Amino acid sequence: MFAKLPDLDQFKIVNDTCGHAAGDRLLRQVTALLQSRVRKTDILARLGGDEFGLLLSQCSLEERRTVATQLLDSIAAFRFVWETQTFTIGVSIGVVAIDAKVPSCAVVLSAADTAMYAAKDGGRNRVHVYQTDDLDLAQRCGDMQWVSRIVQALEENRFCLYSQVIAPIQADTGYHHELLLRMYDTDGQLLPPMAFIPAAEHYNLMPAIDRWVVRTLFTHLSLTKNKGKHLYAVNLSGVSLNSDQFLGFLTEQFALHPIDPQQICFEITETSAITNLNKAAHLMRTLKELGCCFALDDFGSGMSSLAYLKNLSVDYLKIDRHFVKNIVEDPINAAMIEAINRIGHIMGLETIAEGVENEATLEKLRSLGVDYAQGYSIAKPRPLPCKLNNVVPGYPLACPIPLKVAV
């Protein structure tokens, strides 16, 4: 039996808050703890980073579960102390059987990896045993297959950008445009973001995608003559938002392309912002000093939105479409939007309602004082000009379109 014990839940936090010396000591202590809980006939190895592998010989299915659970409980009871701080540690364990039917070590590692991610998705700090008829694992395997497809699409430049208008509904303050990502498959089929973004997020491919979007947009803006006319909103993943390297990349791109930073608005979600609040706040402050602005996406979907809003230097609140839906018929939703809009205005922020699908909803939002609206009743997503979308020859090309609507 092989068990994979990666992703110590607090390892990154220990590294970031206490330094790499603390992270190294944590790894040594966890290694000693695991070694004390396995038999002499078993093989424990560090696979890299905060990942460990354990090879158990002559174990039944029940024995596998017992050993894995004991390891999990031992880690959960462990306390890591560094100077004045104490950390609890958790693990996600994936378990896979090794028998004569297994074709290679690579298959074993892949199956253990799949089971481990299933344990993480199930809530972390738990054990998941790989089974070939497991539907959840089958879905996970499907996600893993997306990795090579996404990497290949990046290498072959098969991504393209669409734009959806964000229109002012109180005064003519100018149109915004949210950039939306699409991907062409190898057969020329245009794939929506939800087909590949979840896998990209799971397997840490979003930074590469974010960089492609920024480079492509900045190249487009540097070649066009609409400087200063429109604001372009770029969705930023949590990994990029909390990355020191990504800030350096953005600074470099602004230096390479003669564009006005005031044309760029980065959209972030509350969840991604609060994952590492200090780093996110630093990136936001730095980019705002250049002239960029920020929008907090899906506002109101989290329980701590208002508590964290004071610590985030944002310019726009994008009201979650859950509240916009049925606003005409649902007085509670209307009251929520009115409250969010009032709080935003008191803080000097402008508000954007997402998911506006009909004229009645638009009129209700206007009566509540919401500043901007986005949705199919305003405009559907449209491809940006051909010269921006570097699609592989022979694929359907995006055609130039006007990016204005009447409200």
C-alpha positions in Angstrom: 0.0 0.0 0.0 1.2 3.5 -0.8 -0.1 6.6 1.1 0.6 10.2 0.2 0.6 12.7 3.0 1.2 16.1 1.3 0.1 19.7 1.9 0.5 20.3 5.7 -2.3 22.7 6.2 -0.3 25.3 8.1 3.1 24.9 6.4 2.8 27.9 4.2 1.5 30.1 7.0 4.5 29.0 9.2 6.9 29.8 6.3 5.3 33.2 5.6 4.9 34.4 9.2 7.9 32.9 10.9 10.4 32.4 8.1 12.0 29.4 6.3 14.0 28.4 9.4 10.7 27.8 11.2 9.4 25.9 8.2 12.5 23.7 8.1 12.1 22.9 11.8 8.4 22.0 11.3 9.3 19.6 8.5 12.0 17.9 10.7 9.6 17.6 13.6 6.8 16.2 11.4 9.3 13.7 9.9 10.3 12.5 13.4 6.6 12.2 14.4 5.8 10.1 11.3 8.8 7.9 11.7 7.8 7.1 15.3 4.4 5.9 14.1 5.4 3.5 11.3 6.9 0.0 11.4 10.5 -0.9 10.6 9.4 -2.7 7.5 7.7 0.5 6.1 9.4 3.1 4.0 8.8 6.8 4.7 10.1 9.4 2.3 9.8 13.2 1.7 8.7 13.6 -1.9 9.3 17.3 -2.0 8.1 20.5 -0.3 5.6 19.5 2.3 4.8 16.2 0.7 5.5 12.8 2.2 5.0 9.3 0.8 4.7 6.1 2.9 5.1 2.6 1.5 3.4 0.0 3.7 4.0 -3.7 3.1 1.5 -6.5 3.7 -1.5 -4.4 4.6 -5.2 -5.3 4.2 -7.7 -2.6 3.4 -8.8 -2.2 7.0 -5.2 -2.0 8.1 -4.5 0.7 5.6 -7.4 2.8 6.9 -6.2 2.2 10.5 -2.6 3.2 9.8 -3.7 6.3 7.8 -6.1 7.4 10.5 -3.5 6.9 13.3 -1.1 9.1 11.3 -3.8 11.7 10.8 -4.7 11.8 14.5 -1.0 12.1 15.5 -0.5 15.1 13.2 -3.8 16.7 14.5 -2.6 16.3 18.1 0.8 17.8 17.3 1.6 21.4 18.2 4.4 23.3 16.5 5.9 26.0 18.7 8.0 28.8 17.3 9.1 31.5 19.7 5.8 32.9 21.1 3.5 31.3 18.5 1.8 27.9 18.5 0.4 26.2 15.3 -1.8 23.3 14.8 -1.1 21.1 11.8 -3.4 19.0 9.6 -2.9 16.7 6.6 -4.8 15.3 3.7 -4.0 11.6 3.1 -4.5 9.7 -0.2 -4.2 5.9 0.0 -3.9 3.5 -2.9 -3.3 -0.3 -3.0 -0.4 -1.8 -4.9 -1.0 -5.2 -6.6 -0.1 -7.2 -9.6 -2.6 -5.2 -11.7 -0.8 -1.9 -11.2 1.3 -1.2 -14.4 3.9 1.2 -13.0 5.1 3.4 -10.2 3.8 6.5 -12.1 0.3 5.1 -12.0 0.5 4.6 -8.2 1.8 8.1 -7.6 -0.9 9.6 -9.8 -3.7 7.6 -8.1 -2.4 8.6 -4.6 -2.3 12.2 -5.8 -5.9 12.0 -7.0 -7.0 10.5 -3.7 -5.1 13.1 -1.7 -6.8 16.0 -3.6 -10.2 14.3 -3.0 -9.4 14.3 0.7 -8.5 18.0 0.5 -11.8 18.8 -1.4 -13.7 16.8 1.2 -12.7 19.2 3.9 -9.0 18.5 4.6 -7.6 16.6 7.6 -9.0 13.3 6.4 -8.2 10.1 4.6 -9.4 9.1 1.1 -8.8 5.6 -0.2 -8.5 5.3 -4.0 -11.1 3.0 -5.7 -11.4 2.6 -9.4 -15.2 2.9 -9.3 -15.1 6.1 -7.2 -17.1 8.7 -9.2 -15.5 11.6 -7.3 -12.1 10.3 -8.2 -13.1 9.8 -11.8 -14.0 13.5 -11.9 -10.7 14.4 -10.3 -8.9 12.3 -12.9 -10.8 14.2 -15.5 -9.6 17.5 -14.0 -6.0 16.2 -14.0 -6.3 15.5 -17.7 -7.1 19.1 -18.2 -3.7 20.1 -17.0 -1.9 18.9 -20.2 -4.7 20.4 -22.4 -4.3 23.8 -20.6 -0.5 23.8 -20.8 -0.7 22.9 -24.5 -3.2 25.7 -25.2 -0.9 28.2 -23.5 2.1 26.9 -25.6 0.0 27.1 -28.8 -1.7 30.4 -28.0 -5.2 29.0 -28.2 -6.7 31.3 -25.5 -8.7 34.4 -26.5 -10.3 37.3 -24.7 -14.0 38.3 -24.7 -15.3 41.6 -23.3 -18.6 42.3 -21.5 -19.8 45.9 -21.1 -20.3 47.3 -17.6 -22.6 50.3 -18.2 -23.3 53.3 -16.0 -27.0 53.6 -15.0 -27.0 56.8 -13.0 -24.9 59.2 -15.0 -22.7 59.0 -18.1 -19.4 58.3 -16.4 -18.0 56.1 -19.1 -18.2 52.4 -20.0 -16.1 49.7 -18.4 -15.3 46.3 -20.0 -14.7 43.1 -18.0 -12.3 40.7 -19.8 -13.5 37.1 -20.0 -11.4 34.2 -21.0 -12.1 31.5 -23.6 -10.0 28.6 -24.9 -10.0 26.9 -28.3 -9.7 23.1 -28.0 -7.5 21.2 -30.5 -10.6 20.6 -32.7 -11.4 24.3 -32.9 -14.2 24.2 -30.4 -14.5 27.3 -28.2 -14.6 26.3 -24.5 -16.2 28.4 -21.8 -14.1 29.2 -18.7 -15.9 26.9 -16.3 -14.7 24.0 -18.5 -11.0 24.6 -17.7 -10.7 27.2 -14.9 -11.6 24.8 -12.0 -8.8 22.4 -13.1 -6.4 25.4 -13.6 -7.1 26.5 -10.0 -6.6 23.0 -8.6 -3.3 22.5 -10.3 -1.8 25.9 -9.9 -2.0 27.0 -13.6 -3.8 30.3 -12.9 -0.6 32.4 -12.6 0.4 31.4 -16.1 -3.1 32.2 -17.4 -3.2 35.5 -15.6 0.1 36.4 -17.2 -1.2 35.6 -20.6 -4.2 37.8 -20.1 -2.2 40.7 -18.9 0.4 40.5 -21.7 -2.3 40.1 -24.3 -4.4 43.1 -23.0 -1.4 45.3 -22.5 -0.2 44.6 -26.0 -3.6 45.4 -27.4 -3.9 48.7 -25.5 -0.4 49.8 -26.6 -1.4 49.3 -30.3 -4.8 50.9 -30.2 -5.8 54.6 -30.1 -8.5 54.5 -27.5 -6.1 55.5 -24.7 -8.0 56.7 -21.6 -11.4 56.1 -23.1 -12.4 52.9 -21.4 -11.6 51.0 -18.1 -10.7 47.3 -18.6 -11.4 44.9 -15.7 -9.0 42.0 -15.4 -9.9 39.1 -13.1 -7.0 38.2 -10.9 -6.7 34.7 -9.2 -5.9 34.4 -5.6 -2.5 32.7 -6.3 -1.4 35.7 -8.4 -2.8 38.2 -5.9 -0.7 36.7 -3.1 2.5 36.3 -5.2 5.5 38.6 -4.9 6.6 37.4 -8.3 3.4 38.5 -9.9 3.8 42.0 -8.7 7.2 42.2 -10.3 5.7 40.8 -13.5 3.0 43.5 -13.5 5.5 46.3 -12.9 7.6 45.0 -15.8 4.6 44.9 -18.1 3.7 48.5 -17.3 7.3 49.5 -18.1 7.3 47.5 -21.4 4.0 48.8 -22.7 3.1 52.6 -23.1 -0.3 52.3 -21.5 -2.2 54.3 -18.9 -2.4 52.4 -15.7 -5.7 54.2 -15.0 -7.3 52.1 -17.7 -6.7 48.9 -15.7 -9.0 47.6 -13.0 -8.1 44.3 -11.3 -11.1 42.3 -10.1 -10.5 40.1 -7.0 -12.8 38.0 -4.9 -13.1 38.4 -1.1 -11.9 34.9 -0.6 -8.7 35.4 -2.5 -8.0 38.7 -0.8 -8.3 37.4 2.7 -6.3 34.2 2.2 -3.2 36.3 2.8 -4.5 39.8 3.6 -1.1 41.4 4.2 0.3 40.4 0.8 -2.9 41.2 -1.0 -3.0 44.7 0.6 0.6 45.3 -0.3 0.0 44.4 -4.0 -3.1 46.6 -4.1 -1.4 49.6 -2.5 1.5 49.3 -4.9 -0.6 49.1 -8.0 -2.9 51.9 -6.9 0.1 54.1 -6.6 0.8 53.4 -10.3 -2.8 54.5 -11.0 -4.7 51.1 -11.3 -7.9 50.5 -9.4 -9.6 47.5 -7.9 -13.0 45.9 -7.8 -14.1 43.4 -5.1 -16.0 40.7 -7.0 -19.0 38.7 -5.7 -19.4 41.1 -2.7 -21.8 39.9 -0.1 -21.3 36.2 -0.8 -19.0 35.9 2.2 -19.9 36.2 5.9 -17.1 38.6 6.7 -17.4 41.0 3.7 -17.9 44.1 5.8 -15.2 43.2 8.3 -12.5 42.9 5.6 -13.7 45.7 3.4 -12.1 48.3 5.7 -8.7 46.7 5.1 -8.9 46.4 1.3 -8.2 49.4 -0.9 -10.9 48.9 -3.5 -12.7 51.3 -5.7 -15.7 49.3 -6.8 -18.0 46.7 -5.1 -19.5 44.2 -7.5 -22.7 43.0 -5.9 -23.1 39.2 -6.1 -25.6 38.1 -8.7 -27.4 36.0 -6.0 -28.8 39.2 -4.6 -29.6 40.7 -8.0 -31.6 37.7 -9.0 -35.4 38.2 -8.3 -34.7 41.7 -6.9 -38.1 42.9 -8.3 -40.1 40.2 -6.5 -37.9 39.7 -3.4 -37.9 42.6 -1.0 -35.1 41.1 1.1 -32.8 41.0 -1.9 -33.7 44.6 -2.7 -33.0 45.6 0.9 -29.6 43.8 0.9 -28.6 45.6 -2.3 -29.8 48.9 -0.9 -27.7 48.4 2.2 -24.6 47.3 0.3 -24.9 50.3 -2.1 -25.3 52.8 0.9 -22.3 51.4 2.7 -20.2 51.5 -0.5 -21.2 55.1 -1.1 -20.4 56.1 2.5 -16.9 54.6 2.0 -16.5 56.5 -1.3 -16.9 53.4 -3.5 -19.0 52.8 -6.6 -21.2 49.8 -7.0 -21.7 47.4 -9.8 -24.6 44.9 -10.0 -23.8 41.6 -11.7 -26.3 39.3 -13.5 -28.7 41.9 -14.7 -30.9 39.9 -17.1 -34.0 42.1 -17.8 -35.2 45.7 -18.0 -37.3 45.5 -14.8 -34.2 44.5 -12.8 -32.2 47.3 -14.4 -34.9 49.9 -13.4 -35.0 48.6 -9.8 -31.3 48.9 -9.5 -31.4 52.4 -10.9 -34.0 53.3 -8.3 -31.8 51.9 -5.5 -28.9 54.1 -6.6 -26.6 51.4 -7.9 -23.9 53.0 -10.1 -23.3 50.3 -12.8 -24.9 47.3 -14.2 -23.5 44.2 -16.0 -25.5 41.3 -17.6 -27.2 40.1 -20.7 -29.8 42.9 -20.6 -26.9 45.3 -21.0 -24.7 43.4 -23.4 -23.6 39.8 -24.0 -19.9 39.0 -24.0 -18.3 39.7 -27.3 -14.9 38.8 -28.7 -12.2 41.5 -28.8 -10.6 42.4 -32.1 -8.8 39.7 -34.2 -5.4 41.3 -33.8 -5.7 40.9 -30.0 -6.8 37.2 -30.1 -3.9 35.3 -31.5 -5.8 32.3 -32.5 -4.2 29.4 -34.2 -4.5 29.7 -38.1 -7.6 27.9 -39.3 -9.6 28.4 -36.2 -12.7 30.7 -36.1 -11.4 34.2 -35.6 -12.9 36.9 -33.3 -14.1 39.8 -35.4 -13.8 43.5 -34.5 -17.0 44.9 -32.9 -18.1 48.1 -31.3 -17.9 48.0 -27.5 -20.7 50.4 -26.7 -24.4 50.0 -25.8 -27.3 52.3 -25.3 -28.8 52.3 -21.8 
